[in-house]
Amino acid sequence: MSGRVLVGVKRVIDYAVKIRVKPDNSGVVTDGVKHSMNPFCEIAVEEAVKLKEKKLIKEVVAVSCGPQQAQETIRTALAMGADRGIHVEVSGKDYEALGPLQVSKILAALAKKEDAQLVILGKQAIDDDCNQTGQMTAALLDWPQGTFASEVSVEGDKVKLVREIDGGLETIKINTPAVVTADLRLNTPRYATLPNIMKAKKKKIANMKPADLGVDLTSRLEVLRVDEPPQRQAGVKVETVEDLVGKLKEAGRI
């Protein structure tokens, strides 16, 4: 396989930031909050760049959907080694309602437009934890999929993957074109060096809108309310089993 790889990169609230719910419970506070690339997307970018370094693919294209700030996330991917970027601009209410199905439609349309042989995505995003985009993209394209990959190797026109499943590890081989989602143990993403950050500024980022790809962003979901998890109550130490049983009875647990 010597084709093109499409890598999805999502802009999310940085993992080190404490999430705060808006006063009207309509969502979480994003204004003035540090954002960065979704950690699983970093792993996906690293794997795509590694495949290119091994001369198994010819080009890595980083794609992000979102407001103007999403270009910063694409620049990070370019600094890591991606060749060019595509920014699908989504803002306002459309961005607030953007979910896995809408992103999957965009990625599927771009995969066809770019004649991609492989689409590599993070298995999930740390903001919504949906774990759906890769599967939906594969379904829309009618391509084979290899999810939760902890090892990826290209063998001609096939991709061999080791998948992390509940019972252990599963090894599969799928035909290309295909969709792969990266698990945590697939690799350790590289840091973007200063020279590569400077080079990334000269790399091209194409701008387009969902309508240019014939994608309708109408959402089928409505968020009714967002609440912080309830605070945990302090525990109680008991001296004996009898005391424990007594406390459970008092609480109506038994």
SULMO-V57883 format. One record per helix or strand. SS is the DSSP state (H for helix, E for strand). FROM is the first residue (numbers start at 1). TO is the last residue. Records with the same first field share a line. If there is no record, write none. Layout:
SS: FROM-TO  FROM-TO
This chain:
E: 4-8  11-13  21-21  28-28  35-37  59-66  84-89  116-122  144-155  158-165  168-175  178-182  205-209
H: 39-53  70-80  92-96  100-113  133-141  194-200  210-213  241-250
